[in-house]
């Protein structure tokens, strides 16, 4: 059995059936995987380096001088290990069936009660989560919480056909559906109209020209998704944060929060969307600061910045300038 380092595991977890099989071990888990071909390995190598550099800047932004460079490096390494372990647990739990998912995820009794109260009472709803813990396992929510209506999750393709095929096979192994980000809003709208639940990883960078708003996150203004809020206004449903949180035992625990739109006025759409974005970012930031190694710090969260000057933003961030046409278009969309 071969033991792989963290960087190499970024390859073997992602590549799927692309080469000679071998049994490997990581963080107490074993898996029979296949080595990547040269093209996939080159792609993943570039991505790993780019994301690692992004993680360095992000920890600097979040912690400043509050942590030493050595502590930040250790945090990035632990975050990387959690990322890989979370993906492995997703692999071990698939196909998503009760006995398989129960091996890795604990569902407290209050989660079932919370689900019935917030979701079943509305017969549909919106779930938001982030790149925290084992987010891929959230596709097994219909198994973990049987009272949950049909679930459709919005996902972002990674940009390489072989890697995307691998994850598509993983994500379609359970009862939940996955829809690509391009055109996904329309599909989620139809799913909610049919009485289902929409799932969204809402910690992605969403430009203001695509419906995002600026809201504080980790000490910076972040371009934040408002799609969950728009769906909540349109269908009068709750938006509930859900996390698959790692525990010291090596397992995960499902945690469900309170409705992020409670008390907001749907007749004031711009204020509704901004208040939701601020609430969601606060919830996620609090969770990250409580258990920072569980968040994917290599995730390029700040691809957009509000000003022309770089300032404290990472070098990969971009400024697109004001766009009155897009702003007026979005204002009309939010009135719907």
HELIX and SHEET records of a PDB file:
HELIX    1   1 UNK A    6  UNK A   15  1                                  10    
HELIX    2   2 UNK A   38  UNK A   63  1                                  26    
HELIX    3   3 UNK A   64  UNK A   66  5                                   3    
HELIX    4   4 UNK A   69  UNK A   93  1                                  25    
HELIX    5   5 UNK A   98  UNK A  101  1                                   4    
HELIX    6   6 UNK A  109  UNK A  115  1                                   7    
HELIX    7   7 UNK A  116  UNK A  120  3                                   5    
HELIX    8   8 UNK A  135  UNK A  140  5                                   6    
HELIX    9   9 UNK A  141  UNK A  144  1                                   4    
HELIX   10  10 UNK A  161  UNK A  171  1                                  11    
HELIX   11  11 UNK A  184  UNK A  193  1                                  10    
HELIX   12  12 UNK A  208  UNK A  210  5                                   3    
HELIX   13  13 UNK A  227  UNK A  235  1                                   9    
HELIX   14  14 UNK A  269  UNK A  290  1                                  22    
HELIX   15  15 UNK A  292  UNK A  294  5                                   3    
HELIX   16  16 UNK A  324  UNK A  334  1                                  11    
SHEET    1   A 3 UNK A   2  UNK A   3  0                                        
SHEET    2   A 3 UNK A  21  UNK A  26  1                                        
SHEET    3   A 3 UNK A  29  UNK A  34 -1                                        
SHEET    1   B 7 UNK A 105  UNK A 107  0                                        
SHEET    2   B 7 UNK A 252  UNK A 259  1                                        
SHEET    3   B 7 UNK A 239  UNK A 246 -1                                        
SHEET    4   B 7 UNK A 125  UNK A 129  1                                        
SHEET    5   B 7 UNK A 197  UNK A 201  1                                        
SHEET    6   B 7 UNK A 151  UNK A 155  1                                        
SHEET    7   B 7 UNK A 177  UNK A 180  1                                        
SHEET    1   C 2 UNK A 213  UNK A 217  0                                        
SHEET    2   C 2 UNK A 220  UNK A 224 -1                                        
END                                                                             
